[in-house]
Structure formats: C-alpha cells, structure tokens
Amino acid sequence: MWKIGSRNLESRLLIHTGQYATFDIMSAVHEHSAAQVVTLAVRQADLSAADDQSILNHIDRQRIHLLPTTAGCFTPEDAVSTAHMAAELLETRWIKLVVTGSTRTRLPDMEGTLEAARELVKEGFEVLPHCTDDPILCARLADIGCAGVMVLATPSGSGQGIVNPSRLAMIREGISIPLIVDTGLGTASDATRAMELGADAVLVHSAIADADNPIKMAEAMKLAVLSGRAAFTAGGIPKRRYASSPEPKEDTVLEKGGSAWL
C-alpha cells in the first residue's frame, strides 16, 4: 500500500487514456494492468459526447481513480483555468499539472509549472506536476506543497527509457513526497529500472497504447513494476569494478563450517 495525497493505492502502475484504437482495448488495458489511476486530458477529451461515445463511460470509476491533466496548456494561467474546469466537470481537486514549453519537444515549461503549482496548492488542489528530472526543481515543488512529482524519463513517446538514472536517484534522495516516473518508457524493463531506482510508481502511455498487443504489454508492465519495487526494497549489492573477496564473511553459513568455491 502507498499513498498519493489523500488516496491510498495498491497498484504502482498508472495508465493514460489516449491513443487506443477502441474503447474496448482501453478498458481491457485498464483491467489487465490492474491500474487504479488513469489520467485524462480534459482539454482533449469530449466530455459532452453521447453515452456510448463518452470516454468516462468506459472507465470503471468504482475501481479506478481518475486523474485529470492540464495537457495542452502552454501558460500557467491556462493550466490553472483548466484545473478549475476539471474540478467542476469531474468533481475532483486532484490534478496532474502540465505546462508545455515547446510543441516540438513537448518538454515542460518549469517556470510556468512552478507558478501554476503555487496557485493551485494555495487553492487546495492536490497537485502532481509533470516536470524535468532536475533534483532542485523537484525539491522546490515538494516545498511548495505538491502531492508528488511526475518526472519525465525522456521526451514523451520517445521510448528511450531511463537515460539518466543518476538524476532519478538524486531526486529520490532529495524528496519525501511520491516520485512517479512519467513519459519516455519504451518497454517493461524500463519500468522495472525506474522502480529499482526508487520511484514510487510509473505512468505509462505510448509503450502500452502503441504496442502490437497493448493488453499483453499492460500485463508485462504490471509485472515489471512489481519486480522493480521488490528489488528496490530488497536492497541490491553495490557495483564493484572487480570481483568481491571469496573469503566467507562472519556469521555466514560458510564461516560456520561450509566451504567457499570459486
């Protein structure tokens, strides 16, 4: 069990709602991933569509928490306004804050993100900002009062995976709020690596939606997150340049009468 803001969760895999060929595939991905949180870009979804065409009718709201996002916003003012719209339409004060700085790279504008985060936290929102892998900025977002940080691994949809693991490790050491690795993951091993580095969860989108078999990839991601979390909590051995000494350590079965082997 872990917690984001006021919500207690079991699954550490978050899923987005876009890019699926059909609503049935999207719903099956949600089920097979065992995700308890799915994100919804309120500016890009038609929330007034007829029942069978409304994305909300294809999300199991009894089991799944809906996390609206401000994707599509390029200024802090637009992001705050979109958060207000999401709160009214979806009856939630939970928001993934996205302030995009470039249409080409889709990287976040962190100055705008900080400004919008301050305002939304002041208004009582549980803010989860989408941010770069900058340990200082993540610490500032934590100090503002954000419920967690959603850190990009690599640019959205790139599938590059974890290219700067030391940055994620530094962020993990520098904040006590949840760290969610968001965007850039390409396959299940990337999710495992993120969790091994200490992430509390991962948010996966293109790696599942664009896979040849999204449902099977959703299952793979579920298992990958479980494996990576187990490895992190188990505590891995440090990396060494050379082999460690074969001499048995004190208080081990070899030291107590067994025989070492090379």
C-alpha positions as CSV (number, residue, x, y, z in Angstrom):
1,M,0.0,0.0,0.0
2,W,1.2,3.5,-0.8
3,K,-0.3,7.0,-0.9
4,I,-0.6,10.0,-3.2
5,G,-2.1,12.9,-1.3
6,S,-5.3,11.6,0.3
7,R,-5.6,8.4,-1.8
8,N,-4.4,5.0,-0.7
9,L,-3.4,2.7,-3.5
10,E,-2.1,-0.8,-4.1
11,S,-1.1,-0.6,-7.7
12,R,2.0,1.4,-8.6
13,L,1.3,1.5,-12.3
14,L,-0.6,4.5,-13.7
15,I,-2.1,4.5,-17.2
16,H,-3.2,7.2,-19.6
17,T,-6.5,7.0,-21.5
18,G,-5.4,8.2,-25.0
19,Q,-4.2,6.6,-28.3
20,Y,-6.1,3.3,-28.1
21,A,-7.8,2.1,-31.2
22,T,-11.1,1.4,-29.4
23,F,-12.7,1.9,-26.0
24,D,-12.8,-1.9,-25.5
25,I,-9.0,-2.1,-25.9
26,M,-8.6,0.8,-23.4
27,S,-10.8,-0.8,-20.9
28,A,-9.1,-4.2,-21.3
29,V,-5.7,-2.4,-20.7
30,H,-7.0,-0.9,-17.5
31,E,-8.2,-4.3,-16.3
32,H,-5.1,-6.3,-17.2
33,S,-2.7,-3.7,-15.9
34,A,-4.6,-3.7,-12.5
35,A,-4.0,0.1,-12.6
36,Q,-6.0,2.1,-10.0
37,V,-5.2,5.5,-11.5
38,V,-5.8,6.6,-15.1
39,T,-5.1,10.1,-16.4
40,L,-7.5,12.1,-18.6
41,A,-6.5,15.2,-20.6
42,V,-9.6,17.3,-20.1
43,R,-8.8,19.7,-22.9
44,Q,-8.6,16.9,-25.4
45,A,-11.5,14.7,-24.3
46,D,-15.1,15.3,-25.4
47,L,-16.8,15.0,-22.0
48,S,-20.1,16.0,-23.5
49,A,-20.3,13.1,-26.0
50,A,-23.2,10.8,-26.1
51,D,-23.2,7.9,-23.6
52,D,-21.6,5.3,-25.8
53,Q,-19.0,7.7,-27.1
54,S,-18.1,9.3,-23.8
55,I,-14.7,8.1,-22.5
56,L,-16.0,8.4,-19.0
57,N,-18.4,5.5,-19.6
58,H,-15.5,3.2,-20.4
59,I,-13.6,3.8,-17.2
60,D,-14.6,1.7,-14.2
61,R,-14.9,4.6,-11.7
62,Q,-15.7,2.1,-8.8
63,R,-12.2,0.7,-9.1
64,I,-10.2,3.4,-10.8
65,H,-9.3,7.0,-9.7
66,L,-9.5,9.5,-12.5
67,L,-6.6,11.9,-12.6
68,P,-7.4,14.9,-14.9
69,T,-4.5,16.6,-16.6
70,T,-3.9,20.1,-18.0
71,A,-2.2,18.7,-21.1
72,G,-2.5,21.2,-24.0
73,C,-1.8,24.2,-21.8
74,F,1.2,26.5,-22.6
75,T,0.8,29.1,-19.9
76,P,0.3,28.9,-16.1
77,E,-2.9,30.9,-16.5
78,D,-4.4,28.3,-18.9
79,A,-3.2,25.5,-16.7
80,V,-4.9,26.9,-13.6
81,S,-8.1,27.6,-15.6
82,T,-8.1,24.0,-16.9
83,A,-7.7,22.7,-13.4
84,H,-10.7,24.7,-12.3
85,M,-12.7,23.2,-15.3
86,A,-11.6,19.7,-14.4
87,A,-12.6,20.2,-10.7
88,E,-16.1,21.3,-11.8
89,L,-16.7,18.7,-14.5
90,L,-15.2,15.7,-12.7
91,E,-15.7,16.7,-9.1
92,T,-12.1,16.3,-8.0
93,R,-9.4,18.5,-6.6
94,W,-6.7,16.1,-7.9
95,I,-4.8,17.4,-10.9
96,K,-1.8,16.4,-13.0
97,L,-0.3,19.8,-13.8
98,V,1.2,20.1,-17.3
99,V,2.5,23.4,-18.7
100,T,4.2,22.6,-22.0
101,G,7.1,24.7,-23.1
102,S,7.6,23.5,-26.7
103,T,5.3,21.8,-29.2
104,R,8.3,20.2,-30.9
105,T,9.9,18.6,-27.8
106,R,6.8,18.6,-25.6
107,L,9.1,19.3,-22.6
108,P,7.5,21.2,-19.7
109,D,8.0,24.9,-19.0
110,M,9.2,24.6,-15.5
111,E,9.0,28.3,-14.7
112,G,5.3,28.2,-15.7
113,T,4.8,24.9,-13.8
114,L,6.2,26.4,-10.6
115,E,3.9,29.4,-10.9
116,A,0.8,27.3,-11.6
117,A,1.7,24.9,-8.8
118,R,1.9,27.6,-6.2
119,E,-1.5,28.9,-7.1
120,L,-3.2,25.6,-7.3
121,V,-1.7,24.3,-4.0
122,K,-2.9,27.6,-2.4
123,E,-6.4,26.9,-3.7
124,G,-6.4,23.4,-2.1
125,F,-5.7,21.2,-5.1
126,E,-3.6,18.0,-4.8
127,V,-1.1,18.9,-7.4
128,L,1.1,16.3,-9.3
129,P,3.3,18.4,-11.6
130,H,4.8,17.0,-14.8
131,C,8.5,18.1,-14.6
132,T,12.0,17.6,-15.8
133,D,14.5,15.4,-14.0
134,D,16.0,18.3,-12.1
135,P,16.6,17.5,-8.4
136,I,16.5,21.2,-7.4
137,L,13.2,21.9,-9.2
138,C,11.7,18.7,-7.7
139,A,12.7,19.8,-4.3
140,R,11.1,23.2,-4.8
141,L,7.9,21.6,-6.0
142,A,7.9,19.5,-2.8
143,D,8.5,22.6,-0.7
144,I,5.5,24.3,-2.4
145,G,3.3,21.5,-1.2
146,C,2.8,19.3,-4.2
147,A,1.4,15.9,-3.5
148,G,4.1,14.3,-5.7
149,V,6.2,14.9,-8.8
150,M,5.8,13.2,-12.2
151,V,9.3,13.2,-13.6
152,L,9.9,12.6,-17.3
153,A,12.5,10.0,-18.0
154,T,12.9,11.0,-21.6
155,P,10.6,13.0,-24.0
156,S,7.1,11.8,-24.3
157,G,6.6,8.9,-26.7
158,S,10.3,8.6,-27.4
159,G,10.6,5.1,-25.9
160,Q,14.2,5.8,-24.9
161,G,13.7,4.6,-21.3
162,I,15.9,5.6,-18.4
163,V,18.9,7.5,-19.9
164,N,19.9,9.4,-16.7
165,P,19.5,7.1,-13.8
166,S,21.7,9.2,-11.5
167,R,19.2,12.1,-11.8
168,L,16.3,9.9,-10.6
169,A,18.4,8.6,-7.8
170,M,19.2,12.1,-6.7
171,I,15.6,13.1,-6.8
172,R,14.6,10.1,-4.7
173,E,17.2,11.1,-2.1
174,G,16.1,14.7,-2.1
175,I,12.3,14.5,-1.6
176,S,10.0,12.6,0.6
177,I,6.8,13.0,-1.5
178,P,6.0,10.4,-4.1
179,L,8.2,10.2,-7.2
180,I,6.4,9.0,-10.3
181,V,8.4,8.4,-13.5
182,D,6.4,9.7,-16.4
183,T,7.0,9.6,-20.2
184,G,9.7,8.1,-22.3
185,L,9.4,4.5,-21.1
186,G,9.6,2.0,-24.0
187,T,9.1,-1.4,-22.6
188,A,8.7,-3.4,-19.4
189,S,12.4,-3.4,-18.4
190,D,12.3,0.4,-18.4
191,A,9.5,0.3,-15.8
192,T,11.5,-2.2,-13.7
193,R,14.6,0.0,-13.8
194,A,12.6,3.1,-12.8
195,M,11.2,1.2,-9.8
196,E,14.7,-0.2,-8.9
197,L,15.9,3.4,-8.7
198,G,13.3,4.2,-6.0
199,A,10.3,5.5,-8.0
200,D,7.1,5.0,-6.1
201,A,5.2,4.4,-9.4
202,V,5.4,4.8,-13.2
203,L,2.9,6.4,-15.6
204,V,2.9,4.5,-18.9
205,H,1.2,5.7,-22.1
206,S,2.7,5.1,-25.5
207,A,4.6,2.0,-24.5
208,I,1.3,0.3,-23.9
209,A,-1.0,2.0,-26.4
210,D,1.3,1.8,-29.3
211,A,2.5,-1.8,-28.7
212,D,1.5,-4.5,-31.2
213,N,-0.5,-6.1,-28.4
214,P,-1.5,-3.4,-25.8
215,I,-3.2,-5.8,-23.5
216,K,-0.2,-8.1,-23.2
217,M,2.1,-5.2,-22.7
218,A,-0.2,-3.9,-20.0
219,E,0.2,-7.2,-18.2
220,A,4.0,-7.1,-18.7
221,M,4.1,-3.6,-17.2
222,K,2.2,-4.7,-14.2
223,L,4.7,-7.5,-13.5
224,A,7.6,-5.2,-14.3
225,V,6.5,-2.7,-11.6
226,L,6.1,-5.4,-9.0
227,S,9.5,-6.8,-9.8
228,G,11.3,-3.5,-9.7
229,R,9.6,-2.5,-6.4
230,A,10.6,-5.8,-4.9
231,A,14.2,-5.4,-6.0
232,F,14.4,-1.8,-4.6
233,T,13.0,-2.8,-1.2
234,A,15.3,-5.9,-1.1
235,G,18.4,-3.7,-1.4
236,G,20.8,-4.5,-4.2
237,I,24.5,-5.0,-3.8
238,P,26.8,-2.1,-4.8
239,K,28.5,-2.1,-8.1
240,R,32.2,-3.0,-8.0
241,R,35.0,-2.8,-10.6
242,Y,36.4,-6.3,-9.6
243,A,35.1,-9.5,-8.1
244,S,34.5,-9.4,-4.3
245,S,36.6,-11.5,-2.0
246,P,35.7,-15.2,-1.9
247,E,36.6,-15.3,1.8
248,P,33.5,-16.2,3.8
249,K,32.0,-13.3,5.9
250,E,31.5,-13.5,9.6
251,D,28.2,-15.1,10.8
252,T,27.5,-16.8,7.4
253,V,27.0,-20.5,6.7
254,L,30.4,-20.7,5.0
255,E,32.2,-19.1,8.0
256,K,30.5,-21.6,10.3
257,G,31.8,-24.7,8.6
258,G,30.9,-24.6,4.9
259,S,33.4,-24.4,2.1
260,A,33.9,-21.5,-0.3
261,W,34.2,-22.1,-4.0
262,L,35.4,-20.0,-6.9
